[in-house]
Amino acid sequence: MDASRDDVLAYMAFPREHWAQIASTNPLEQVNREIKRRADVIGIFPNDEAIIRLVGALMLETNDEWAVARRYMSLESLARVTDTPNVRLPAAAS
């Protein structure tokens, strides 16, 4: 346990308002539920590539949604963690 102390406490290097998001598995659980929901509609996949396409499309959709519409962590709080002070989204730039 002593050897893994740094790994276990790595979240403390982030701003305090990020701690709950770092510890949470809610986004992963939400993606898994959405994959299951869509897979249940399809029923039987003809091959492995069809599954990869479905999951890949869902991951792209989720990434786009989180990058533009729903921020899991605010840009201001992320700016404190990164070396780049001006964090801007290309889609939100005006």
C-alpha positions in Angstrom: 0.0 0.0 0.0 2.9 2.4 0.7 4.2 1.8 -2.8 0.9 2.9 -4.4 0.4 6.0 -2.2 1.3 8.5 -4.9 -1.1 6.8 -7.4 -3.9 6.7 -4.9 -3.5 10.4 -4.0 -2.8 11.7 -7.5 -6.3 13.2 -7.7 -5.3 15.7 -5.0 -3.0 17.5 -7.5 -6.2 18.7 -9.3 -8.4 21.5 -8.1 -10.8 20.5 -5.3 -13.9 21.0 -7.5 -12.6 18.2 -9.8 -12.3 15.6 -7.1 -15.9 14.4 -7.3 -15.8 14.1 -11.1 -12.4 12.2 -10.9 -13.8 9.7 -8.4 -17.1 9.2 -10.2 -17.8 6.5 -12.7 -21.1 8.1 -13.8 -20.0 9.1 -17.3 -18.7 5.6 -18.0 -21.9 4.0 -16.7 -24.0 6.3 -18.8 -22.0 5.4 -22.0 -22.4 1.7 -21.1 -26.1 2.1 -20.6 -26.4 3.8 -24.0 -24.4 1.1 -25.7 -26.7 -1.6 -24.2 -29.8 0.4 -25.1 -28.7 0.7 -28.8 -27.5 -2.9 -28.9 -30.8 -4.2 -27.6 -32.6 -2.4 -30.5 -30.4 -4.1 -33.1 -30.5 -7.5 -31.5 -28.0 -9.6 -33.3 -24.9 -8.1 -34.9 -23.7 -9.7 -38.2 -20.0 -9.4 -37.3 -17.5 -7.8 -35.0 -17.0 -4.8 -37.3 -20.7 -3.9 -36.8 -20.2 -3.8 -33.0 -17.1 -1.7 -33.4 -19.0 0.7 -35.7 -21.8 1.1 -33.2 -19.6 1.7 -30.2 -17.3 4.0 -32.3 -20.2 6.1 -33.5 -21.5 6.3 -29.9 -18.1 7.4 -28.6 -17.8 10.1 -31.3 -21.3 11.3 -30.5 -20.5 11.4 -26.8 -17.2 13.2 -27.4 -18.9 15.9 -29.5 -21.7 16.3 -26.9 -19.3 16.7 -24.0 -16.9 18.9 -26.0 -19.6 21.4 -27.0 -22.8 21.1 -25.1 -22.1 19.6 -21.7 -18.9 20.4 -19.8 -18.0 17.8 -17.2 -15.3 20.2 -15.8 -15.3 23.9 -16.5 -12.8 25.5 -18.9 -11.7 27.8 -16.2 -10.9 25.1 -13.7 -9.2 23.0 -16.4 -7.0 26.0 -17.3 -5.5 25.9 -13.8 -4.4 22.4 -14.4 -2.9 22.8 -17.9 0.2 24.6 -19.1 -2.0 26.4 -21.8 -3.6 29.4 -20.1 -6.2 30.1 -22.8 -8.4 27.1 -23.3 -11.0 27.6 -26.1 -13.1 25.2 -28.0 -12.9 25.6 -31.8 -16.7 25.3 -32.1 -17.3 27.9 -29.4 -14.8 30.4 -30.7 -16.3 33.6 -32.1 
